[in-house]
């Protein structure tokens, strides 16, 4: 893929970025830009929405129609945009706290509606920007500023949550698998319905330094060692899967998309 084709999606005037050196969000943004390039999307027909957090700064660096909204509410804005202009490619980038804590209600209802939005959830198991508080995905025993002796709350499994709520495309990869990240983002954008791509990443600044993974390389090595492909995980016991990251596609089904159903309803009422 020609470098200049990917670079046209960047707002170079806003660089250098605010992310810590070695942050995994750069890998995810690159996978998104490569996906948009490979799918021959046009910036003026592409919307990138976000809420609040380190991950939510991403749209500012992308040369498209971008919306930086409020904490946890980005899917509400993205839903309005998709309803108003169903022909647009609408992508929502979120962090794990932004998506599943304050934004949890918006998330499950976007899944339930099966509206044609691609949600990219960057899961680093922590509130990275606001001080390292535990999030709904912080693993049991992991330390955070609000859990100095280790988290005891059972964490959400984002992919299982999305599948249970009705999302029709659900997949997970880690930043140690950049080609897989790109593959799933492309499939999510092409899918007609609500797509959730969870990408497991790291915050070595807030999470890592408290949990013996203080460098980007430590985290990449951890992801490589802990990742298990779904096909293999299906043959493993719950005990064997403790601490593992299951990667792969979890849901891929064809169900009527929300804006198409909405347009049919409007035509019927007017009819």
Buried (B, 14 or more C-beta within 10 A) or exposed (E): EEEEBBEEBBEEEEEEBEBBEBBBBBBBBBBBBBBBBBEEBEBEEBBBBBBBBBBBBBBBBBBBBBBBBBBBBBBBBBBEBBBEEBEBBBBBBBBBBBBBBBBBEBBBBBBBBBBBBBBBBBBBBBBBBBEBBBBBBBBEEBBBBBBEEBBEEEBBBBBEBBBBBBBBBBBBBBBBBBEBBBBBBBBBBEBBBBBBBBBBBBBBBBBBBBBEBBEBEBBBEBBEEBBBEBEBBEEEEEEEEEEBBBBBBBBBEEEEBBBBBBEEEEEEEEE
